Amino acid sequence: MSTTFNVAIIGAGGIANAHVGAIAGSKGRLALAGVVDPVAENRERLASAHSAQGFASTAELIKAVKAGSVSVDGAVVCTPPFARIEVIGSLLKAGIPVLSEKPLAHNSADSKKLATLARKHGKVFTAVGYCHRFTPAVLAMKQMALEGKIGRVVRFENFFACDLPGHQTKWFSDPKKAGGGAYIDMGSHSVDLFHFMVGPAKTVAALFDHKWPKRTETAATVLLKSAKANGKNMPAGLAGVIFSGWAETSRFTVSLVGTEGMLSYDYEKDGEIIFKDLLGKPTSMPIESCGVRFARQLEAFADAVQKKAKKTGLATFADGAAAADMVTKAAKLAAKG
Ligand SMILES: NC(=O)c1ccc[n+]([C@@H]2O[C@H](COP(=O)([O-])OP(=O)(O)OC[C@H]3O[C@@H](n4cnc5c(N)ncnc54)[C@H](O)[C@@H]3O)[C@@H](O)[C@H]2O)c1
């Protein structure tokens, strides 16, 4: 049996490039077999560059798979979140494993429907692309914190913010389509990171800011509280502070603050985790680049499907629905003011 894992990309926009880059760098472990996008220019750009077949719809791709004219082991769904139910529903019905980009859908209702669909098609593997779970620094910081490197953890702090003026005219900030703004986009990554590093959480407070008239929020500041202890060094009730922004100065950092010191990682100063003691004395610890996260995530997807790997490290559709519920709760709290 060939070990090459044949991938179909559904939605050939911005993020598809990260997945195709991971496929291209996989030394033959992964191959791009098909590209689906209703926009011919988008699908042809990717398909022709990688000798893959292009399809105008998921239905056309599935027809070709059934006819044996293309071989697909798994699909990476990179559509906007509001298009997921139809696309993922038809892939699962056809028995094609799915790695869906985050957020799982544009609202809690569709996310729940997708989690239900995943359970219904339980033999077909599904996962959500919360790729920061594969950032080496995130994994190392979680491990060190659990082992007591910073004492009792008191706070998770996460900034995913930058200036994205182009989002003002895209579906991303369209209140009728996107289901939310900076928080569902950047903040859903942060919520999933909290779930992954600390555990389940409650949303306690949220403030949103709207820079663009009649568009979704451009900034979110959200307070979480962990709902369950995670070992003896991460007790229930520890705080998470999430900063999400589309119209502000760039900051991409994750920190865990404890009673004996803190650990932090700056995506923009890649290659090191900084431990600081209580007096602020820094120690740098080298760590592999965050740039490997998309490749590791796709390899985990391929291993889960082909080798039936049990501990995949991937977010499940249930995790995706849990993050969606947290995003909805924050939006409600922010609306109350
Ligand atoms: N993991 C990350 O770090 C990360 C980063 C950026 C974006 N994303 C996520 O990826 C998703 C896509 O974002 P993007 O920036 O690539 O958006 P985009 O608008 O650049 O691309 C979306 C593409 O999907 C196509 N499309 C729309 N409906 C479709 C359908 N029914 N079937 C097939 N294709 C369809 C569009 O024509 C377009 O080419 C979003 O959910 C976004 O949040 C994740």
The ligand as an SDF file (V2000), in Angstrom:
LIG
                    3D

 44 48  0  0  0  0  0  0  0  0999 V2000
   -5.5680   28.3540   10.8580 N   0  0  0  0  0  0  0  0  0  0  0  0
   -5.2900   29.6210   10.6170 C   0  0  0  0  0  0  0  0  0  0  0  0
   -4.3530   30.1790   11.1900 O   0  0  0  0  0  0  0  0  0  0  0  0
   -6.1460   30.3800    9.6380 C   0  0  0  0  0  0  0  0  0  0  0  0
   -5.6450   31.5430    9.0360 C   0  0  0  0  0  0  0  0  0  0  0  0
   -6.4570   32.1870    8.1000 C   0  0  0  0  0  0  0  0  0  0  0  0
   -7.7260   31.7130    7.8100 C   0  0  0  0  0  0  0  0  0  0  0  0
   -8.1970   30.5960    8.4470 N   0  0  0  0  0  0  0  0  0  0  0  0
   -9.5680   30.1090    8.2280 C   0  0  0  0  0  0  0  0  0  0  0  0
   -9.6640   29.5030    6.9500 O   0  0  0  0  0  0  0  0  0  0  0  0
  -10.9500   29.7280    6.3920 C   0  0  0  0  0  0  0  0  0  0  0  0
  -10.8000   30.3850    5.0340 C   0  0  0  0  0  0  0  0  0  0  0  0
  -10.1130   31.6120    5.1870 O   0  0  0  0  0  0  0  0  0  0  0  0
   -9.3490   32.2980    3.9480 P   0  0  0  0  0  0  0  0  0  0  0  0
   -8.5610   33.3980    4.5120 O   0  0  0  0  0  0  0  0  0  0  0  0
   -8.6520   31.2790    3.1410 O   0  0  0  0  0  0  0  0  0  0  0  0
  -10.6070   32.8710    3.1490 O   0  0  0  0  0  0  0  0  0  0  0  0
  -10.6640   33.3110    1.6150 P   0  0  0  0  0  0  0  0  0  0  0  0
  -11.8650   34.1500    1.4470 O   0  0  0  0  0  0  0  0  0  0  0  0
   -9.3360   33.8350    1.1980 O   0  0  0  0  0  0  0  0  0  0  0  0
  -10.8620   31.9130    0.8350 O   0  0  0  0  0  0  0  0  0  0  0  0
  -12.0280   31.1660    0.8490 C   0  0  0  0  0  0  0  0  0  0  0  0
  -12.1360   30.4080   -0.4630 C   0  0  0  0  0  0  0  0  0  0  0  0
  -13.2440   29.4920   -0.3630 O   0  0  0  0  0  0  0  0  0  0  0  0
  -13.9340   29.5220   -1.6080 C   0  0  0  0  0  0  0  0  0  0  0  0
  -15.2920   29.0230   -1.3860 N   0  0  0  0  0  0  0  0  0  0  0  0
  -16.3930   29.6870   -0.9560 C   0  0  0  0  0  0  0  0  0  0  0  0
  -17.4530   28.8400   -0.8810 N   0  0  0  0  0  0  0  0  0  0  0  0
  -16.9960   27.6140   -1.2750 C   0  0  0  0  0  0  0  0  0  0  0  0
  -17.6020   26.3520   -1.4110 C   0  0  0  0  0  0  0  0  0  0  0  0
  -18.8890   26.1480   -1.1220 N   0  0  0  0  0  0  0  0  0  0  0  0
  -16.8440   25.3200   -1.8530 N   0  0  0  0  0  0  0  0  0  0  0  0
  -15.5310   25.4960   -2.1510 C   0  0  0  0  0  0  0  0  0  0  0  0
  -14.8980   26.6930   -2.0330 N   0  0  0  0  0  0  0  0  0  0  0  0
  -15.6260   27.7230   -1.5930 C   0  0  0  0  0  0  0  0  0  0  0  0
  -13.8520   30.9730   -2.0530 C   0  0  0  0  0  0  0  0  0  0  0  0
  -14.1070   31.1160   -3.4530 O   0  0  0  0  0  0  0  0  0  0  0  0
  -12.4140   31.3210   -1.6840 C   0  0  0  0  0  0  0  0  0  0  0  0
  -11.5050   31.0130   -2.7240 O   0  0  0  0  0  0  0  0  0  0  0  0
  -11.6920   30.5900    7.4220 C   0  0  0  0  0  0  0  0  0  0  0  0
  -12.4860   29.7600    8.2330 O   0  0  0  0  0  0  0  0  0  0  0  0
  -10.5920   31.2290    8.2310 C   0  0  0  0  0  0  0  0  0  0  0  0
  -10.9790   31.5470    9.5550 O   0  0  0  0  0  0  0  0  0  0  0  0
   -7.4170   29.9230    9.3280 C   0  0  0  0  0  0  0  0  0  0  0  0
  1  2  1  0
  2  3  2  0
  2  4  1  0
  4  5  1  0
  4 44  2  0
  5  6  2  0
  6  7  1  0
  7  8  2  0
  8  9  1  0
  8 44  1  0
  9 10  1  0
  9 42  1  0
 10 11  1  0
 11 12  1  0
 11 40  1  0
 12 13  1  0
 13 14  1  0
 14 15  2  0
 14 16  1  0
 14 17  1  0
 17 18  1  0
 18 19  2  0
 18 20  1  0
 18 21  1  0
 21 22  1  0
 22 23  1  0
 23 24  1  0
 23 38  1  0
 24 25  1  0
 25 26  1  0
 25 36  1  0
 26 27  1  0
 26 35  1  0
 27 28  2  0
 28 29  1  0
 29 30  1  0
 29 35  2  0
 30 31  1  0
 30 32  2  0
 32 33  1  0
 33 34  2  0
 34 35  1  0
 36 37  1  0
 36 38  1  0
 38 39  1  0
 40 41  1  0
 40 42  1  0
 42 43  1  0
M  CHG  2   8   1  16  -1
M  END
$$$$
